[in-house]
């Protein structure tokens, strides 16, 4: 393991080991202080966040974009402070930490015996939403995790999410899709973060007026298993409670090839994600390149 990898692993270990022991007000203050310091330094992540917000809010002035990026970093650090502390939260704190609109799309789908795929963008705190599902609703679910470097850091994330009641599969290796399909055919729940895919199998979508690539997995799983595909968007307000909405099901088109159906369904997911992101751009934690024009100028309209 390189020195950089050891440092990265140690910092995350410090977060889970120390931050979770802080009183909540202290953790909130710490997160805001770190966010403001990072924002003032204007590193690559902050600059990319601001650039992404410029696509979401195209008429924003430079001053407005600066305000958004500062709020975005505070939201991002709120996510991390909550995530470090979630293993220490009581069941009551988790149950009271999230409120969801239109939850009936999920509960009715599961009650009908259908599997359900929940697809989310990187909005607010998807780990808290997952912990709420397993704790408040008592519904187990399966998800996937990207193999992070170093391997010890990946192991930390898997242990953290499994401790919140999730079944976690590695994204790589080729076996995750089959396991997810089996869970859905058994009437289970699968949750996937699905607003960024840089692989060759990603589906190109129109996203805020330009081309991005999103994963095909959610649409393919729904087609192959008959499961409901439900977009979910999350956001913070000024309270300690995170908010969310379960959007209506994305229907499988009645005609077309599998690739054509996947394209239509993934575009519908992108449209639902865009609605939530446009309403709460500061809670979209996208500090990486997303649009093809940013990844490769020859592939985008820019």
C-alpha positions in Angstrom: 0.0 0.0 0.0 1.4 3.4 -0.9 1.9 6.2 1.6 -1.1 8.1 0.0 -3.3 5.1 0.3 -2.3 4.6 4.0 -3.1 8.3 4.6 -6.5 8.1 2.9 -7.4 5.0 4.8 -6.2 6.5 8.1 -8.3 9.7 7.6 -11.5 7.8 6.9 -10.7 5.6 9.9 -10.3 8.7 12.0 -13.7 10.0 10.8 -15.6 6.8 11.7 -13.6 6.4 15.0 -13.7 10.0 16.2 -16.5 12.1 14.6 -19.1 9.6 15.6 -18.3 10.2 19.2 -18.8 14.0 18.9 -22.1 15.6 20.1 -24.2 16.3 17.1 -23.9 20.2 17.3 -20.1 19.8 17.4 -20.1 17.6 14.4 -22.3 20.0 12.5 -19.9 22.9 13.3 -16.9 20.8 12.4 -18.4 19.9 9.0 -19.3 23.5 8.2 -15.8 24.7 9.2 -14.1 22.1 7.0 -16.5 22.9 4.1 -15.8 26.6 4.3 -12.1 26.0 4.4 -12.2 23.7 1.4 -14.4 26.2 -0.5 -12.0 29.1 0.1 -9.1 27.1 -1.2 -10.9 26.5 -4.5 -9.3 23.2 -5.3 -10.2 21.1 -8.3 -13.2 19.5 -6.7 -14.7 22.9 -5.8 -14.1 24.2 -9.2 -15.7 21.2 -10.9 -18.7 21.5 -8.5 -19.1 25.1 -9.6 -18.7 24.2 -13.2 -21.4 21.5 -12.9 -23.7 23.9 -11.2 -23.3 26.3 -14.1 -24.9 23.7 -16.3 -27.8 23.1 -13.8 -28.4 26.9 -13.3 -27.2 28.3 -16.7 -28.4 31.9 -16.0 -26.6 32.1 -12.6 -24.1 35.0 -12.2 -20.6 34.3 -11.0 -21.7 35.5 -7.5 -24.6 33.1 -7.5 -22.4 30.2 -8.6 -20.0 31.0 -5.8 -22.9 31.0 -3.3 -24.1 27.6 -4.7 -20.7 26.0 -4.5 -20.2 27.2 -0.9 -23.7 25.8 0.0 -22.8 22.6 -2.0 -19.6 22.0 0.0 -21.5 22.5 3.2 -24.1 20.0 2.1 -21.3 17.6 1.0 -19.7 17.8 4.4 -23.1 17.4 6.1 -23.3 14.1 4.2 -19.9 13.0 5.5 -20.5 14.1 9.1 -23.8 12.2 9.1 -22.2 9.2 7.5 -19.4 9.0 10.1 -22.0 9.3 12.9 -24.7 7.0 11.5 -23.3 3.9 13.1 -23.7 5.6 16.5 -27.2 6.9 15.9 -30.1 5.3 17.8 -32.9 3.6 16.0 -35.2 6.6 17.0 -32.7 9.1 15.6 -32.5 7.2 12.2 -36.3 6.8 12.1 -36.7 10.6 12.7 -33.9 11.6 10.4 -35.8 11.3 7.1 -39.2 12.0 5.7 -40.3 10.7 2.3 -43.1 11.9 0.0 -45.0 9.5 -2.2 -43.6 6.5 -0.4 -46.7 4.5 -1.6 -44.9 3.8 -4.9 -42.4 1.7 -3.0 -44.6 0.0 -0.4 -47.4 -0.8 -2.9 -44.8 -2.3 -5.3 -43.3 -4.5 -2.7 -46.7 -5.5 -1.3 -47.8 -6.6 -4.8 -44.9 -9.1 -4.8 -42.9 -7.2 -7.4 -39.3 -6.5 -6.9 -38.4 -2.8 -6.8 -35.3 -0.9 -8.0 -34.8 2.5 -6.4 -32.4 4.6 -8.5 -30.9 7.8 -6.9 -28.5 10.5 -8.0 -25.7 11.8 -5.7 -28.2 14.0 -3.8 -28.0 14.7 0.0 -27.4 11.5 2.0 -28.3 8.2 0.2 -26.8 6.2 3.1 -29.2 7.8 5.6 -32.1 7.1 3.3 -31.0 3.5 3.1 -30.6 3.2 6.9 -34.1 4.6 7.2 -35.5 2.0 4.9 -33.9 -0.9 6.8 -34.8 0.6 10.3 -38.1 2.5 9.9 -39.7 0.3 7.2 -37.9 -2.8 8.2 -37.1 -3.6 4.6 -33.7 -5.2 3.8 -32.2 -4.3 0.4 -29.2 -5.0 -1.8 -26.8 -2.4 -3.3 -23.4 -2.3 -5.0 -20.2 -0.5 -4.0 -17.4 0.6 -6.3 -14.1 -1.0 -5.5 -12.1 1.8 -3.9 -8.4 2.1 -3.5 -6.9 1.1 -1.1 -8.7 -2.2 -0.6 -8.9 -1.5 3.1 -10.9 1.6 2.4 -13.4 -0.4 0.4 -13.6 -2.9 3.2 -14.4 0.0 5.6 -17.3 1.2 3.4 -18.7 -2.3 3.0 -18.6 -2.9 6.8 -20.2 0.5 7.4 -23.1 -0.1 5.0 -23.6 -3.7 6.1 -23.7 -2.3 9.7 -26.7 -0.2 8.6 -28.5 -3.3 7.4 -27.6 -3.3 3.7 -26.4 -6.2 1.6 -23.4 -4.9 -0.4 -22.0 -6.4 -3.6 -18.8 -5.4 -5.3 -19.4 -3.4 -8.5 -16.7 -5.2 -10.4 -16.3 -8.9 -10.9 -19.3 -9.6 -13.2 -21.5 -11.3 -10.6 -23.4 -8.4 -9.1 -26.0 -8.1 -11.9 -27.1 -11.8 -11.6 -27.4 -11.5 -7.8 -29.4 -8.3 -8.1 -31.8 -10.0 -10.6 -32.3 -12.9 -8.2 -33.1 -10.6 -5.3 -35.7 -8.8 -7.5 -37.3 -12.0 -8.8 -37.7 -13.0 -5.1 -39.7 -9.7 -4.6 -36.8 -7.9 -2.9 -35.5 -4.3 -3.0 -32.4 -3.1 -4.8 -31.0 0.5 -4.4 -28.5 2.0 -6.9 -26.9 5.3 -7.2 -27.3 5.9 -10.9 -26.4 9.4 -12.2 -22.8 8.8 -13.4 -21.3 6.0 -15.5 -18.0 6.3 -17.3 -17.9 2.7 -18.5 -18.4 1.7 -22.2 -21.8 0.2 -21.3 -23.2 3.5 -20.1 -26.3 5.0 -21.8 -26.0 8.4 -23.3 -28.8 10.8 -22.1 -29.7 14.4 -22.5 -29.0 16.0 -19.1 -29.5 19.7 -18.6 -29.2 20.3 -22.3 -26.0 18.3 -23.0 -25.0 14.7 -23.3 -24.0 12.6 -20.2 -23.7 8.9 -19.6 -25.6 7.0 -17.0 -25.6 3.3 -16.1 -27.8 0.9 -18.0 -28.2 -1.4 -15.0 -31.5 -0.1 -13.4 -33.4 -0.2 -16.7 -32.0 -3.6 -17.6 -32.9 -5.1 -14.2 -36.5 -3.8 -14.5 -36.8 -5.3 -18.0 -35.4 -8.7 -17.1 -37.2 -9.2 -13.8 -40.4 -7.2 -14.1 -39.4 -5.1 -11.1 -40.7 -1.6 -10.7 -38.1 1.1 -11.5 -38.6 4.1 -9.2 -36.4 7.3 -9.3 -35.8 8.8 -5.9 -34.5 12.3 -5.2 -33.3 13.7 -1.8 -32.6 17.1 -0.3 -31.8 19.0 2.9 -33.6 21.9 4.4 -32.7 24.0 7.4 -33.8 21.2 9.8 -31.9 18.1 11.0 -34.4 16.0 8.9 -33.5 15.1 5.4 -36.4 15.1 2.8 -37.0 12.9 -0.2 -39.5 11.9 -2.9 -40.2 8.6 -4.6 -41.2 9.4 -8.2 -43.7 7.5 -10.2 -42.5 4.3 -11.9 -40.5 4.4 -15.1 -42.4 2.2 -17.5 -40.9 -0.4 -19.8 -41.7 0.6 -23.4 -44.1 -1.7 -25.2 -42.0 -2.0 -28.3 -38.4 -1.7 -29.4 -35.1 -3.6 -28.9 -33.6 -4.1 -25.5 -31.1 -1.3 -26.2 -33.9 1.1 -27.4 -36.0 0.3 -24.3 -33.0 0.8 -22.1 -32.2 4.2 -23.7 -35.8 5.4 -23.2 -35.9 4.3 -19.6 -32.5 5.7 -18.7 -33.6 9.0 -20.2 -36.7 9.0 -18.0 -34.5 8.4 -15.0 -32.2 11.3 -16.0 -35.3 13.6 -16.4 -36.5 12.7 -12.8 -33.0 13.2 -11.4 -32.8 16.6 -13.2 -36.1 17.7 -11.6 -34.7 17.0 -8.1 -31.3 18.5 -8.8 -32.8 21.7 -10.3 -34.9 22.1 -7.2 -32.0 21.6 -4.8 -28.7 22.0 -6.8 -26.7 22.7 -3.7 -27.4 19.1 -2.5 -26.0 17.5 -5.6 -22.6 16.3 -4.7 -21.0 16.0 -8.1 -17.4 17.0 -7.7 -16.3 15.0 -10.8 -16.6 15.5 -14.5 -20.0 14.1 -15.8 -20.9 15.5 -19.2 -19.1 14.0 -22.2 -18.1 17.5 -23.4 -16.1 17.9 -20.1 -14.7 14.4 -20.4 -13.8 14.7 -24.1 -14.6 17.9 -25.9 -14.8 16.0 -29.2 -17.8 14.1 -28.0 -20.0 16.9 -26.7 -21.7 20.0 -28.0 -20.3 22.2 -25.2 
